[in-house]
């Protein structure tokens, strides 16, 4: 075996020995400060380690003593060594073989404020060698301030309750005795309406919470809702809040009629606008058409007022014929006309014996047979005004 191999083996052996005896430290983890309620209980969390590694509980002895005097023992596996004022009030909750040195004091007295430290002893199995390894963790001790009044539970969230709707409220309280938890009760609701929650806040502090859920009624308004916390040995405290219960106003009897009215108004309004637009469009179409109904009605109205014809049409054919023939009937006899007589001659002569030459109107008898009088009249709208003035001035 060469020198290098020997050095490696020696280093490994030294490391094993160091880890078993010299290198591992004596350590303890204890809460430094923990409040306790007088006449209740307190649990001090504690854990430790030692250079002997893992050992069974039978080979370990745990001791709690006062920091200023190791002989003032408050806990020992041998009750005869415990100080009289602490007898039957202290015990270990954990197993030393699992490195648990948690201490419980119950009930707590007002002089149990410490500081208290933990001590571990390793018991030898050889009866011929009573020597033991022991170590006191005086650097990690606990002080216990005393509470003479129990803490009051806290309630929340504070909100307005509504009639007929589920209402939830929580009550919680802190404590230091998980082995004997406080009990939270309500002055309202049944057991099945309550949920309990226990939570570790670490460093020896715990929280007990209770959640209540119920449905408020009208009679719950302005009433007290109370949560009571009962600690070990009967100490209790309570907290109350006043319920503010409101009724949800139902506006359906107002909203629904208004909505129906508005919908109806919009419907009829839209229908009215649509009909008006359609009516105006129809009127414009009728007004733009030639010979529209209004024009026809206007002509019919004028026709009825003028006795069957309109003023724009002028005289009818029968009236024109009667007018012409009435003028022809007033002509003098042919023989008198040949002699130059006319009804106006007498007047003309008496006024100055003036001769007036008149155009001669041919006799109807001198017209060719092919001449048609009705055809000469032509259209009713045409009339020769010269033919109407047959005989000079009248």
C-alpha positions, 0 to 999 in steps of 0.5 A: 500500500503506497503512501497516498492510499494510506493518507486517504484512508486515514482522512476517511477514518478521521472524518468518521470519528469527528462526525461521531464525537467531536464535529457534531454540536450540542444544539437546542431550538427553543422559543425565547418568549411565549405568553401564557394565560394564568390558570390555563396551560402553555406548551413550549416547543423544543427540539435538540441534537447531540454528538451521539447521533440517534439514540433510543428514548431509554438512553436519554434523559430530559430535564427542565430547570431554572436558568439561574439555578440548575438545581431548581428543576421544574421537570424530571423523569424522577418526580422526587427531583422536581421542585414542589411548586411544579410537581404534577404540573409539567410533562414532556409531550415529545419523544426524546428519541425523536429529538423532541423536548416540548414542555407542557405546563398546566395549569400555569401559575403566575410565578411560572415566568422563567426563564427555563432551560433544557438539559439532556443526559446520555445514560450509560448502559454499563452499570459499572460505569455510571458516568454520563454525557450531559449538556444544558442549553442555557443559551436557548431558554424560554421566558413566559410572560403571564396573562391574567385576563384571557384574550378576547376573540376577534370577529369579522368581516363586519358587513351588512346582512341582507334578509334571506341571503346567507351571512358568514362571520368568523370568530378567532382567538390566539392561544398557546395551549394546543393540547387543550384548545379553547372552545368557541361558541355562538349565541346564534345558529346550530352546530351544523352551521359552524365550522372550526379551524385550528391553525399553527402560527409557529413559534408556539402560537396557535389560532382557533377560528370558528366560522358561522353561516346563517340566513338572517331574518327580519327579526335579527336586525339590531340584535347582538351576535356574540362569540364566546371563547372558553379556555382551559380551566373555565376561563372565558371571554367574549366579543359581540357585534350588532347585526345590521340587517337590511331588506332588498328592495324589489323594484320589479313592480315599477321597472316592469310597467315602465319597460312595457310602456316604453316598449309599447310607445317605441313600437307604436311610434315606429309604426306611426313614422313608417305609415307617415313616410309611406303616406307621404311617398304615395301622395308624392307619387300621385302628385307627380302623375299626369292626370292625377286623381286630384286633377280629375276631381278638380275638373269634375268639380268645375264641370258640376258647377258649370252645369255639366261642363268646365269653364275651360272648355268654352261653349258646347257645340249645341250652344255654338249652333244655336248662336249662329242660327239665331244670327242667321234668323235675324237676316232681312228678306233677300229682296230687301237686301238686294235693294240695299236695305238694311236695318242699319240703313235708316239709322245711317241715313238719318245720321248723315245719309252715309252709305256703309258698305257691308260684306256680303254673306253668301246665302246658304242656298248658294253653297255647294251641295258638297259643303257640309255645315257641320264640317265647316264648324270643325273642332269645337275649339275653333270659331271664326269670329268674323262670321259672327259679325254678319251685319255691320254694327248693331 
